[in-house]
């Protein structure tokens, strides 16, 4: 049996990180925050960049710990039963739990890249520069705009990462979706691709998704309880 898993923000809510599209999601409680993670406003407005840096500084991901669902997925890999762990999350909790076969579709919030020359650094370094008096730090090498190594709205997903995710979805015998509304493309199409290729599709999410009708099993229980229980039966 080959198992591939796709995770979204819902897997991290039990770790204290709010999701985006749920009933109490960030885009509903703080709709203006969407501008802070959209590439157009980010490039056009220095004030958006300043607020975006502070948004990242305030993220609970800095101190969050993996919950039972993250740990169960790490164990699945250690047991040799997980092919790929595809995630839409940028919080790094899968790696913190011990997972290594992780494909980060939307990048990682703890890295920083220059949009001019491609130079890499860390979010901690950028925040240190802000604390030292640079509210909108530019690339030290070329003066270009810096941003976290996350895929913002309006940007394309990393081509090779997406291609590997597609291959993993199409070759698995079981495809498990955890904590994602399956509304963001192209990540959402992975569930359909897996089902079309003959995989058993299991969706663990608190809210309905557009792919529930294609699923062999839909689980609405709390994710931190449902995932360990589900994986023990596969």
FENLIN-V548429 format. One record per residue. PSI is psi in whole degrees, -180 to 180 (NA if undefined). Layout:
psi = (PSI:PSI)
This chain:
psi = (130:122:129:141:138:124:152:-168:-27:-24:-21:-3:-34:-13:5:12:117:149:-173:-43:3:179:-34:28:159:-37:-18:-39:-30:68:-27:-20:-19:-33:-29:-17:27:128:-34:-60:-36:-43:-32:-25:111:-31:-37:-40:-44:-44:-33:-42:-43:-32:-43:-38:-39:-2:134:-8:-24:-39:-3:150:148:144:-174:-31:-44:-45:-37:-38:-37:-40:-38:-41:-43:-28:-3:19:-4:128:-62:145:104:128:144:-4:154:11:-10:10:-28:-45:-37:-30:-15:-1:143:-28:52:132:111:97:-36:16:-159:134:-13:-2:162:141:146:128:-8:-59:-8:4:144:145:-162:158:-37:-41:-42:-43:-34:-38:-38:-44:-26:0:9:96:-26:74:135:167:130:-22:-48:-5:7:170:134:148:161:159:48:153:112:162:132:-9:159:151:152:125:-47:-36:-44:-41:-41:-36:-41:-45:-41:-39:-38:-18:-6:160:-21:129:117:125:129:117:36:142:-11:43:-19:122:152:1:-38:-29:-16:-36:-44:-40:-42:-45:-42:-30:-1:5:151:127:122:128:122:103:144:-25:157:152:161:-11:8:-37:-24:-11:146:-25:136:127:127:-1:160:133:-41:-19:-40:-40:-51:-39:-45:-48:-28:-17:-9:NA)
